[in-house]
Amino acid sequence: FEEVLNEEVAAVMLTCPNTLGLFNPDIKKIADRTHQVGGLMYYDGANLNAILGKCRPGDVGFDVVHLNLHKTFGTPHGGGGPGAGPVGVKDHLREFLPISLVV
């Protein structure tokens, strides 16, 4: 990670917990280092249901969160709808969100 992390890296994406169901205890360190070089932290919420009520992605350094509602809240998956793919961002990225906003 350190070997390739530099000012050319726009963002780092992590799933938490990962596909094996493990919570990476180094997420905060990874986020801090990514932010030091000007990168963003993107949270793939594929396994969000495992941390609901236990951890808040923004508190460990994520800037963008994509909530995959098909697993966490049981909405249809595969483009057949109805469904949604909400994205949450920290305040400094808010102006880049499309409309309509739900605040």
PyMOL commands that set and color helices and strands:
alter all, ss='L'
color gray80, all
select helices_A, chain A and resi 27-36+48-50+57-60+69-72+91-96
alter helices_A, ss='H'
color red, helices_A
select strands_A, chain A and resi 11-15+40-45+64-67+87-89
alter strands_A, ss='S'
color yellow, strands_A
deselect
rebuild
show_as cartoon
